[in-house]
Structures are given as C-alpha cells and as structure tokens.
Amino acid sequence: MQIPQYLHQLKQCARRQTPLAAKKLHSQIIKLGLINHEPLPNTLVDVYGKCGLLQDASSLFDEMSHRDHVSWASILTAYNQANLPSKTLTIFPSMLASDGLLPDHFVYATLVKACASLCSIRVGKQVHGNFIVSRFVEDDVVKSSLVDMYSKCGAPKIARAVFDSILVKNPVSWTAMVSGYARSGLKAEALKLFSEAPVKKLHSWTALISGLVQSGNGTDGCQLFVEMRREGVDIVDPLVLSSVVGACANLASLGFGIQVHGLVISLGYESCLFISNALVDMYAKCSDILAAKNIFDRMLSRDVVSWTSIIVGAAQHGRAKEALDLYDEMVLAGVKPNEVTFLGLIYACSHAGLVMKGRTLFKSMVDDYGISPSLLHYTCLLDLLSRSGHLDEAESIINSMPFEPDEPMWAALLSACKQHGRTQMGLRIADHLLSLNPKDSSSYILLSNVYASAGMWDQMSKVRRLMGVLEVKKEPGYSSVDLGKETEVFHAGETCHPMKDEMFGLLKEWDGEMRKRGYVPDTSSVLHDMDEQEKERQLFWHSERLAVAYGLLKTVPGTVIRIVKNLRVCGDCHTFLKLLSSIVHREIIVRDTSRYHHFKDGKCSCNDFW
C-alpha cells in the first residue's frame, strides 16, 4: 500500500470514527518505515484526535522529529475536541519556544475557538491583537471564529464590528452573529440580521431559537420554531428540539411540550441522550413528575444529567424518599454525582426535615467526591437546619462558611426564628439584616412582621419609612394557568378580565363554604393601611386565586389544574388551595419560586413545610 492509499484509509477512519482501524494502519506504517514520511505523522495526529484518542495523538506529536504548522493545528484541535481548551492555550507557547513557529490562520482559528469554549474574552482579545498584526489579518475563517468567540463571551458590539469587516460572509459567520445578538437579549437585532441572511438553513434557525431561549425569550423561541416548521426546514440535527423543550420547561408550557415530544418521537430522536434528558427536565418542571419518571425509566443509557434531573424533579415535588432512593441507584450504577445533584438532595432533605441525612450528604459531597460547596450548597444546608429548628447551628454555619452571607441567607434565618418563636435571636438577626440595607421587598415585609410581633412599633415604623424612602415595592404577583392549547395570565388585583364577574362569584361561593369549615383569612401578608374587611377582599384578588377560578371555569371536570406563580405562595392562599381541592374534588398543582405544591383532598405535598 502506498502513502496516498494510507492517507485515504486514515481519513476514512476519522470520518467513520474507527480508532482500532487507525491504530492498525499506524502499526503497518511503522513496520514499513514510513512513519517519518510527510504528511503521514500529521494525519495520524489529526485522526487520533478525531477518534477521541488524545493520549495517542499527544504521544505521537511529542515523538515527531519535525513539526510544522499542520502538526500544531492538529494537536491543538485535538485538545479542543477533547473539551480541554485550557490545555490548548497552555501548550501553544511551545510552538514558538520549541519549534520557532509563529501561528498561521489555522492555528489562530483553533486558539480563538479555545477562548470561546472558556468564555475567556481577555485571552481572546490577546489572540485577536496578535492576529491583527499578522500577515493573515484578512482571513475570513479566523474572523468568523472571532465573531463566534465575542458572541459567546457576551460582547455583541465587538462581534458585530468583526462581522462587518468580513469580506465574504459565510453561513458560519451569519449564524454566529445572529446567535450573539439572540443570546445577549438583543431580539430585534437578531431578527433583523436573520431576515437579511442570504441562506437560512437549520443551523441558522437553531442559533436564533436557542439564543432567544437562553436569554429568557422562550415564548419567542417557540413561536419561531413553529414558523420554522411551516417553512418546511428539515430537522436533521436534534439540537433545536432540545432548545424548544427547554423553553417549554422554563415556561411550564406542558401542552406545547407534549406536542414537541410527539415530534421528537416521530423524527426518531427520543433515544438521543440529551433530548431524553431535556424531556425529563421539561415534564418535571411542567409539574408532571410521573411522565418525567416514565421517560427516565425507558432510557437505555443515562448520564449524570439524567440522574440529576429526575432527582431534582422528585425533590421539588416533595418526593424526598424517592429522590434519596434514586441517588442510591445512581451510585450503584457507577455514575458520579455532581454539584447540582447534591443541591437537589439537600433540598429534598430540607423540605422533608431529614436533618441527619442532609448533614451526611453535605459531608459526603466534600469527603467522598471532592466537591467544594458553593454558596448555594450552604444556603440549602442553612435552610435545612433553620426549618428543623437547629437555629444556633445554622447561625454558626453562616458565620464560619468561606463566603460572605447574602441577604436571602439572613432573611431565611430570620424567618425561621419567627417560625420557631426564638424572639431574642430573631431581633438580633433582624437588626443585622436591617443594617445591610436590604434590597428585596420581602426582606422589609419580614422585618416589619418580626418587629410588630415583638411589639417594637418604633422599629416597625422605621422599616415602613425606609420602604417609602427607598421606594421599595412588593414585586407584583402574577400567575398563569395552563389550559393545554392556551395559557392565561392573571396579575394580582386584576379587575378588567372579561370573566371577572364569574370568577369573583365563584371565589365568594368558595369563601362561604370554607368559612363553614373553619377557615379564617390570614391578612398578615397585606401591608396596606386599610381595615380588616378590605384586607380580606385584597386576598380575593391574589393572582393564583384568579388563575384557579378561571381554570375551573374553563376546564373539563376532573382534569388537573396547573398554575405557575412568579412569587412564593402566601400562607393564606396555601390554606385556601388546600381547602378548595377538597371542595371541588380536583388536584391543583402550583409551581412557585420555592417548589411545587400538589393540592389534593385537602392536603398539600409539602406537608405545610415550605
């Protein structure tokens, strides 16, 4: 076999991802004494990198007696493909130091890609500066890579300047720029540039849709996906599907999520690991934990994301035992948990009062897996201890952890002091929280209630005055109810809805029935200066009550009512929804900022521990 034939065979190995065949060819080349004949060594390094044999690629590169620009481009690309961009940048200086070579356009493109992967704009600018003074300054491929790098690093203005300097703009550069605008939340700019693109293929649509979803414009992303389908674009790559499924998860749009799931099945992508992971997460976040578990159980292969998604989902839906059992199965399956896995587990313990188990998991995370706890891990542990009445230990953790405690941590501890009747400790924590000049309106409401409960009217008045001076306002509450093919959104105090009379009549009817069962409205969350009767009327117009009234008026008897709220459910609405579930004989699921509440037969899945 001659050198051209070996080159052809090696390229086939790279294309087909057949590492064993590549190694066999390598052995033959060595036996025939052809190993130093160009371009065989460079081709072998490239093939090993593309086949995932990084160690073999690195060893061969180190043994090469002569290395040129192609050699360096091949090994740097191999590190990028192995998801080791930091290593790419680390070994690059040896190119000049060891081989006396300056980077060419291929090497520049590889370095820029490494910076993009690391989101390292500082190093990226250094590479850009070197590129500008090089003789390759007009290379459009490198410029396209720079557009991508600046877009991923959140610098769309610089990306656009580079984009405008490209003489012949290829689809890669258009896609990168559209993605950069969309990811940065510049929706109008992204849509305008997308409309001007000469070619709109699947990758372009994916960049636009994924970018919008990532920047929080999930609704727009879903609408564009529908438009893409109408345009007849073939989905030959499932990446866009995972983005749309993710949008459904964030929006809690179960109806549309089910439709996309059907499309996934019809296109044959359900067995794709990252699609299945996205579906597990979507169903869990759309309050259908049973569907999430069903998909998880059918998965042929599972990675840490699969396990973590179902564990976190079970935890948020109040299924602490199930979450912990899944963790045991995960460990037995040989899958190493990550930081997010432990957040879900400690969260599960927190909302079930499993103090000893939570402490053990926190210790195991550090000792067994070498994971350094983040501020979120400490916040979860603090929440666990505070809820369960271990307030001194919780305060000790706040004072000893390697992070500066933030406002939510002190507020959580203060709330626990109020809940467990630790008045003196609560007042001390309240004074400290007040000295931090809190930003969140809920902190001021909590402080006001704590001082009022202790009869410290001067301090309470001070908090109220501060709220006025700082113009602190409670975030307006809103709730959406999913009706399958449509979603209706209600804002607190909304009085202009076409069906307001029917909804208010239903709310009054339920109120009368509940009072017969001993219900007494809890008006502590209404801070307005008004009489008690008016405060009770204010509770009537909380957004989740409007949403559930509308849902019951518009849905078929017996169906589950699914509501998403942008704030934490107040104590009175929680009691109201528990009683309502027994009156109307419906399951009502509410996703708030804290967790998922499944109201059924007069009880809630959180066991009033939220």
C-alpha positions in Angstrom: 0.0 0.0 0.0 1.5 3.4 -1.0 1.4 6.6 1.0 -1.7 8.1 -0.8 -3.6 4.9 0.0 -2.7 5.1 3.7 -3.8 8.7 3.7 -7.1 7.8 2.2 -7.6 4.9 4.7 -6.7 7.1 7.7 -9.2 9.8 6.6 -11.8 7.2 6.3 -11.0 6.2 9.9 -11.5 9.8 11.1 -14.8 10.1 9.2 -16.2 6.8 10.5 -14.8 7.1 14.0 -12.9 3.8 13.9 -9.9 4.1 16.3 -8.9 0.4 16.2 -8.6 0.6 12.4 -6.5 3.7 12.7 -4.1 2.0 15.2 -3.8 -1.0 12.9 -2.8 1.3 10.0 -0.4 3.1 12.3 1.3 -0.2 13.1 1.7 -1.0 9.4 3.1 2.4 8.7 5.8 1.9 11.4 6.7 -1.6 10.1 7.2 -0.3 6.6 9.4 2.5 7.9 7.0 5.2 6.5 6.3 7.0 9.9 8.5 10.0 9.1 7.2 10.4 5.5 5.0 13.5 5.3 2.1 14.0 5.6 1.5 10.7 7.5 2.5 11.8 11.0 0.3 14.9 10.9 -2.6 12.9 9.5 -2.2 10.3 12.3 -2.3 13.1 15.0 -5.4 14.5 13.4 -7.1 11.1 13.1 -6.3 10.2 16.7 -7.8 13.5 17.9 -11.0 13.0 15.9 -11.3 9.4 17.2 -11.0 10.5 20.8 -7.6 9.0 21.3 -6.0 12.2 22.8 -3.2 10.3 24.6 -2.1 8.6 21.4 -2.3 11.9 19.5 -0.2 13.7 22.2 2.4 10.9 22.4 2.9 10.8 18.6 3.1 14.6 18.5 5.8 14.6 21.2 7.8 11.9 19.2 7.8 13.8 15.9 11.3 14.8 14.8 9.9 17.6 12.7 6.7 19.6 13.5 5.2 22.2 11.2 2.1 24.4 11.3 -0.2 21.4 10.3 1.2 19.4 13.2 0.4 22.2 15.7 -3.0 22.9 14.2 -3.8 19.1 14.5 -2.7 18.7 18.2 -4.4 22.0 19.3 -7.6 20.9 17.5 -7.4 17.5 19.2 -7.3 19.2 22.7 -10.3 21.4 21.7 -12.2 18.3 20.5 -11.4 16.5 23.8 -13.0 19.5 25.6 -9.7 20.6 27.0 -9.5 24.2 25.7 -7.3 25.3 28.6 -4.7 22.7 27.6 -4.9 24.1 24.0 -3.9 27.5 25.3 -1.3 26.1 27.8 0.8 24.2 25.2 0.5 26.9 22.4 3.5 29.0 23.7 5.8 26.0 23.0 5.0 26.4 19.3 7.4 29.4 19.1 9.7 28.3 22.0 10.3 24.7 20.9 9.8 24.8 17.1 10.3 28.5 16.3 7.0 28.8 14.5 4.5 31.7 14.5 0.8 30.8 14.3 -0.9 30.7 10.9 -4.5 31.2 10.1 -5.5 27.6 11.1 -3.7 27.9 14.5 -5.3 31.3 15.1 -8.8 29.9 14.4 -8.1 27.0 16.8 -6.9 29.4 19.6 -9.9 31.6 19.2 -12.2 28.5 19.5 -10.5 27.6 22.7 -11.1 31.1 24.1 -14.8 30.8 23.0 -15.1 27.5 24.9 -13.7 29.0 28.0 -15.6 32.3 27.6 -12.2 34.0 28.1 -12.6 37.3 26.4 -9.3 38.6 28.0 -7.2 35.9 26.3 -9.4 36.1 23.2 -8.6 39.8 22.8 -4.9 39.0 23.1 -5.2 36.4 20.3 -7.2 38.9 18.3 -4.5 41.5 18.7 -1.8 39.1 17.5 -4.0 38.2 14.6 -4.4 41.8 13.5 -0.7 42.4 13.3 -0.1 39.1 11.4 0.0 38.6 7.7 -3.2 36.6 8.0 -5.2 39.6 9.1 -7.7 39.4 6.2 -8.5 35.7 6.8 -12.3 35.4 6.9 -12.3 32.0 8.6 -10.4 33.4 11.6 -12.8 36.4 11.6 -15.8 34.1 11.7 -14.2 32.4 14.7 -13.7 35.8 16.4 -17.4 36.6 15.8 -18.4 33.4 17.5 -15.9 34.0 20.4 -17.1 37.5 21.1 -20.7 36.4 20.8 -20.3 33.6 23.3 -18.4 36.0 25.7 -21.3 38.4 25.7 -19.7 41.2 23.6 -22.1 41.5 20.6 -20.8 45.0 19.7 -17.3 43.8 19.2 -18.6 40.7 17.4 -20.6 43.0 15.0 -17.5 45.1 14.3 -15.6 42.0 13.3 -18.6 40.6 11.3 -18.8 43.9 9.3 -15.1 43.5 8.4 -15.6 40.1 6.8 -15.4 40.5 3.0 -17.2 37.3 2.1 -19.6 36.4 4.9 -20.2 32.6 5.0 -23.2 30.9 6.8 -21.0 30.3 9.8 -20.3 34.0 10.4 -24.0 34.9 9.9 -25.1 32.2 12.3 -22.6 33.2 14.9 -23.7 36.9 14.8 -27.4 36.0 14.9 -26.7 33.7 17.9 -24.6 36.5 19.6 -27.5 39.0 19.4 -30.1 36.5 20.5 -28.0 35.2 23.5 -27.4 38.8 24.6 -31.2 39.5 24.6 -31.0 41.8 21.6 -34.1 40.2 20.0 -34.8 43.0 17.4 -31.2 43.0 16.2 -31.1 39.2 16.0 -34.4 39.0 14.0 -33.3 41.8 11.6 -30.0 40.2 10.9 -31.6 36.8 10.5 -34.1 38.2 7.9 -31.1 39.6 6.0 -29.2 36.4 5.9 -28.9 35.1 2.3 -29.3 31.4 3.4 -31.5 30.2 6.2 -30.7 26.6 7.0 -31.4 24.6 10.1 -28.2 25.8 11.9 -29.3 29.4 11.4 -32.8 28.7 12.8 -31.2 26.7 15.7 -28.8 29.6 16.6 -31.7 32.1 16.6 -34.1 29.9 18.6 -31.5 28.7 21.1 -30.2 32.2 21.7 -33.6 33.5 22.4 -34.4 30.7 24.8 -31.1 31.2 26.6 -31.8 34.9 27.0 -35.2 34.3 28.6 -37.3 34.9 25.4 -38.7 31.3 25.4 -42.1 32.4 24.0 -40.5 34.0 21.0 -38.3 30.9 20.6 -41.3 28.6 20.5 -43.1 30.9 18.0 -40.1 30.9 15.7 -39.9 27.1 16.0 -43.5 26.9 14.7 -42.6 29.3 11.9 -39.5 27.1 11.0 -41.8 24.1 10.8 -44.1 26.0 8.5 -41.1 26.9 6.3 -40.5 23.1 5.9 -37.0 23.1 7.3 -35.8 19.5 7.8 -34.7 18.8 11.3 -31.6 16.7 10.6 -30.0 17.7 13.9 -32.0 17.4 17.1 -30.2 20.4 18.9 -33.1 22.8 18.1 -35.5 20.3 19.7 -33.6 20.3 23.0 -33.8 24.2 23.0 -37.5 24.2 22.4 -38.1 21.5 25.0 -36.0 23.7 27.4 -38.2 26.7 26.6 -41.3 24.6 27.4 -39.7 23.7 30.8 -38.9 27.3 31.7 -42.4 28.5 30.6 -44.1 25.4 32.3 -45.9 25.0 29.0 -47.0 21.4 29.3 -49.4 21.4 26.3 -46.7 22.6 23.8 -44.1 20.4 25.4 -46.3 17.4 24.8 -46.6 18.4 21.1 -42.8 18.8 20.8 -42.4 15.4 22.5 -44.6 13.9 19.8 -42.5 15.5 17.1 -39.3 14.1 18.8 -40.8 10.6 18.6 -41.9 10.9 15.0 -38.5 12.1 14.0 -36.8 9.2 15.9 -34.8 11.3 18.3 -36.2 10.0 21.6 -33.3 7.7 22.1 -30.9 10.7 21.8 -29.5 11.1 25.4 -29.6 14.9 25.6 -33.1 15.0 24.2 -34.3 12.5 26.7 -32.6 14.5 29.5 -34.4 17.6 28.3 -37.7 15.8 28.3 -37.2 14.5 31.8 -36.5 18.1 33.0 -39.4 19.5 31.0 -42.0 17.2 32.4 -40.7 17.7 35.9 -40.8 21.5 35.6 -44.2 21.3 34.0 -45.5 19.5 37.2 -45.9 16.1 35.6 -43.3 14.2 37.6 -44.9 10.8 36.7 -44.3 11.5 32.9 -40.7 12.6 33.8 -40.1 9.3 35.7 -41.7 7.3 32.9 -39.2 8.7 30.3 -36.3 8.3 32.7 -37.2 4.6 33.3 -37.3 4.0 29.5 -33.9 5.5 28.8 -31.3 2.9 27.6 -28.4 4.9 28.8 -28.2 7.6 31.5 -25.5 10.1 32.4 -25.1 12.4 35.5 -27.6 14.9 33.9 -30.3 12.2 33.5 -30.0 11.2 37.2 -29.7 14.7 38.5 -32.7 15.9 36.5 -35.0 13.2 38.0 -33.5 13.6 41.5 -34.0 17.3 41.5 -37.5 16.9 40.0 -38.5 14.4 42.7 -37.2 16.7 45.4 -39.0 19.8 44.1 -42.3 17.8 44.0 -42.0 16.8 47.7 -40.9 13.2 47.0 -37.8 13.2 49.3 -37.7 9.4 49.8 -37.9 8.8 46.1 -35.1 11.4 45.4 -32.8 9.7 48.0 -33.6 6.2 46.7 -32.7 7.4 43.1 -29.4 8.7 44.5 -28.6 5.3 45.9 -29.4 3.7 42.5 -27.2 6.3 40.8 -24.2 5.5 42.9 -24.8 1.7 42.4 -24.9 2.4 38.7 -21.4 3.9 38.9 -22.4 7.4 38.0 -20.6 10.1 39.9 -22.9 12.8 41.2 -22.1 16.5 40.6 -22.7 19.8 42.4 -26.3 20.1 41.1 -27.1 16.5 42.3 -26.2 17.4 45.8 -28.2 20.6 45.7 -31.2 18.6 44.8 -30.5 16.0 47.5 -30.0 18.6 50.3 -33.1 20.4 49.1 -35.1 17.2 49.4 -33.9 16.7 52.9 -34.7 20.4 53.7 -38.3 20.1 52.6 -38.8 16.8 54.5 -37.0 17.7 57.7 -34.3 15.0 57.3 -31.5 16.8 59.2 -29.2 13.9 59.8 -29.4 12.7 56.2 -28.8 16.2 54.9 -25.7 16.6 57.1 -24.4 13.3 55.9 -24.8 14.2 52.2 -23.1 17.5 52.7 -20.1 15.8 54.3 -20.1 13.1 51.6 -20.1 15.7 48.9 -16.8 17.0 50.3 -15.1 13.9 51.6 -16.2 11.3 49.0 -16.4 13.3 45.8 -14.1 16.3 46.5 -16.7 18.8 45.6 -16.2 22.2 47.2 -19.5 23.5 48.5 -20.8 26.7 46.8 -22.8 29.4 48.4 -25.9 27.6 47.1 -24.9 24.4 49.0 -24.5 26.4 52.2 -27.8 28.1 51.6 -29.6 24.7 51.2 -27.9 23.4 54.4 -28.9 26.5 56.2 -32.4 26.1 55.0 -32.5 22.5 56.2 -31.2 23.4 59.7 -33.4 26.5 60.0 -36.6 24.7 59.0 -35.9 22.0 61.5 -35.3 24.4 64.4 -31.5 24.0 64.6 -31.0 27.7 64.6 -27.8 28.0 66.6 -26.1 25.5 64.2 -27.5 27.4 61.2 -26.1 30.7 62.5 -22.7 29.1 63.2 -22.6 27.9 59.6 -23.3 31.4 58.3 -20.5 32.8 60.4 -17.9 30.1 59.5 -18.5 29.5 55.8 -15.9 30.7 53.3 -18.4 33.1 51.7 -19.9 36.4 52.6 -23.5 35.6 53.6 -26.0 37.3 51.4 -29.4 38.9 52.1 -31.5 35.8 51.4 -29.5 33.7 53.9 -30.0 36.2 56.8 -33.7 36.5 55.7 -34.1 32.7 55.8 -32.6 32.5 59.3 -34.8 35.4 60.5 -37.9 33.7 59.1 -37.0 30.5 60.9 -36.5 32.4 64.2 -40.0 33.9 63.8 -41.5 30.5 62.9 -39.8 28.7 65.9 -40.5 31.5 68.4 -36.8 32.5 69.0 -37.7 36.1 69.6 -34.4 37.4 71.0 -32.3 35.7 68.4 -34.8 36.9 65.8 -34.5 40.6 66.9 -30.7 40.3 66.8 -30.7 38.9 63.3 -33.4 41.5 62.3 -31.1 44.4 63.4 -28.2 42.9 61.5 -30.3 42.4 58.3 -31.6 45.9 58.6 -28.0 47.3 58.9 -27.3 45.6 55.5 -29.7 47.9 53.7 -31.7 45.1 52.1 -32.8 45.3 48.5 -35.6 42.7 48.4 -39.1 43.9 49.3 -39.8 40.6 51.0 -37.0 41.3 53.5 -38.7 44.5 54.5 -42.0 42.8 54.9 -40.4 40.1 57.1 -38.6 42.7 59.2 -41.9 44.6 59.6 -43.7 41.5 60.8 -40.9 40.5 63.2 -40.8 43.9 64.9 -44.6 44.0 65.0 -44.7 40.6 66.6 -42.3 41.7 69.3 -44.3 44.9 69.9 -41.4 47.1 68.7 -43.5 49.6 67.0 -40.8 52.2 66.6 -38.6 49.8 64.7 -41.6 48.6 62.6 -42.3 52.3 61.7 -38.7 52.8 60.8 -38.9 49.8 58.4 -42.1 51.2 56.8 -40.5 54.7 56.4 -37.4 53.1 54.8 -39.7 51.3 52.4 -41.2 54.6 51.4 -37.9 56.5 51.2 -36.2 53.7 49.2 -39.4 53.3 47.1 -39.3 49.6 48.0 -42.4 47.9 46.5 -43.5 44.4 46.7 -43.0 42.7 43.3 -46.4 42.4 41.5 -47.6 38.9 41.7 -48.9 37.1 38.6 -49.9 33.5 37.9 -50.5 31.6 34.7 -52.9 28.7 34.2 -52.1 26.1 31.6 -55.2 25.1 29.6 -53.5 22.8 27.2 -53.6 24.7 23.9 -53.5 28.1 25.6 -52.2 29.8 28.7 -54.0 32.6 30.6 -52.0 35.0 32.8 -53.5 36.9 35.7 -52.0 39.7 37.8 -52.8 40.4 41.4 -55.7 42.8 41.7 -56.7 42.3 38.1 -60.3 43.7 37.7 -60.6 44.1 33.9 -60.8 40.5 32.8 -63.9 39.7 30.6 -64.8 36.9 33.0 -64.1 38.8 36.3 -67.7 38.6 37.4 -67.9 34.8 37.0 -64.6 34.4 38.8 -65.4 36.7 41.7 -68.8 35.0 42.1 -67.0 31.6 42.3 -64.5 33.0 44.8 -67.3 34.3 47.0 -69.1 31.0 46.9 -65.9 29.1 47.9 -65.2 31.6 50.6 -68.6 31.0 52.2 -68.1 27.2 52.0 -64.6 27.4 53.5 -65.7 29.6 56.5 -68.2 26.8 57.3 -65.2 24.6 57.6 -63.4 26.9 60.0 -61.4 29.0 57.5 -60.2 32.3 58.9 -58.4 34.6 56.4 -54.7 35.3 57.3 -54.3 39.0 56.4 -50.7 39.4 57.7 -49.3 39.5 54.1 -51.5 42.6 53.3 -49.4 45.6 54.4 -51.7 48.3 53.1 -53.2 50.7 55.7 -56.8 49.6 55.5 -59.5 47.9 57.7 -59.6 44.1 58.1 -62.6 43.6 55.8 -60.8 45.4 53.0 -57.6 43.3 53.6 -59.7 40.2 53.3 -61.1 41.5 50.0 -57.5 42.1 48.8 -56.7 38.4 49.3 -59.6 37.6 47.0 -57.6 39.2 44.1 -54.3 37.3 44.6 -53.3 36.0 41.2 -53.3 32.3 42.0 -56.9 32.5 43.1 -57.9 34.2 39.9 -56.0 31.6 37.9 -57.6 28.7 39.7 -61.1 30.2 39.4 -60.6 30.7 35.6 -59.1 27.2 35.3 -62.1 25.6 37.0 -64.5 27.6 34.8 -62.7 26.6 31.6 -61.6 23.0 32.0 -63.3 19.7 31.9 -64.3 18.3 35.4 -61.7 16.0 36.9 -58.7 17.4 35.0 -55.7 18.7 36.9 -55.3 22.5 37.2 -51.7 23.6 36.7 -50.6 27.0 37.8 -47.2 28.8 37.7 -46.7 31.8 40.1 -43.8 34.2 40.0 -43.7 34.7 43.8 -43.9 32.3 46.8 -47.4 31.3 47.6 -48.6 33.2 50.7 -49.8 31.3 53.7 -53.4 32.3 53.3 -53.5 31.2 49.6 -51.9 27.9 50.6 -54.6 27.2 53.1 -57.3 28.4 50.6 -56.0 26.0 47.9 -55.8 23.0 50.3 -59.5 23.5 51.3 -60.5 24.2 47.7 -59.0 20.9 46.5 -61.4 19.0 48.8 -64.4 21.1 47.9 -64.1 20.8 44.1 -62.5 17.3 44.1 -59.7 18.4 41.8 -55.9 18.2 42.0 -54.4 21.7 41.8 -50.6 21.9 41.2 -48.9 25.2 41.8 -45.3 25.9 40.8 -44.0 28.9 42.8 -40.5 30.2 43.4 -39.9 27.8 46.2 -41.2 24.4 45.0 -44.2 22.5 43.5 -47.3 22.2 45.6 -49.7 19.3 44.8 -53.0 20.2 46.5 -55.3 17.2 46.7 -58.1 16.1 49.1 -57.4 19.0 51.4 -53.7 18.3 51.7 -50.5 19.6 50.1 -47.5 17.5 49.1 -45.3 19.9 51.0 -47.0 18.9 54.3 -47.1 22.6 55.1 -43.3 22.5 55.3 -42.4 25.2 52.8 
